[in-house]
Amino acid sequence: MVVISEDILWLIIPGCIILLIILLLLRLKGQIRRTVKNEIYDHFPSIKSKIEDYERRVEYFKLRINDLEQRMKELEKKMK
C-alpha cells in the first residue's frame, strides 16, 4: 500500500488543479479561435478562398522542395 505524506499531498492537489485549469483554458482558446475563423469565413468568403489558395501554394512548394532535394541527392551519388 502506498502512503503519501500530507506535505506532498498539499503539493499534488493544487498542481493537479492548476494543470486542469490550464488545459481548460487551452481548449477554450482553441474553440474561440475556430469560432472566429468560421465566422470570418462565413461573412467574408473571399478571405477563405485566398487562404485556401495560399495553402495550395505552400503545399505545392513543399512538394517541389522535396523533389529538388531528391534530385540533389541523386546528383551527389552520381558525383561520387
C-alpha positions, 0 to 999 in steps of 0.5 A: 500500500502506498502512503503519501505524506500530507506535505506532498499531498498539499503539493499534488492537489493544487498542481493537479488543479492548476494543470486542469485549469490550464488545459481548460483554458487551452481548449477554450482558446482553441474553440474561440479561435475556430469560432472566429475563423468560421465566422470570418469565413462565413461573412467574408468568403473571399478571405477563405478562398485566398487562404485556401489558395495560399495553402495550395501554394505552400503545399505545392512548394513543399512538394517541389522542395522535396523533389529538388532535394531528391534530385540533389541527392541523386546528383551527389551519388552520381558525383561520387 
